[in-house]
């Protein structure tokens, strides 16, 4: 029987990943980036 412990991290160093800018010309936020996806996530499991 073989047991393996595994750790996976996403965006470990917390570098910003920006969303798409607002492209609707009728809004005052046009050209602004108003969202970012979730920052760090991780998971551990035994296999």
Buried (B, 14 or more C-beta within 10 A) or exposed (E): EEEEEEEEEEBEEEEEEEEEEBEEEEEEEEEEEEEEEEEEEEEEEEE
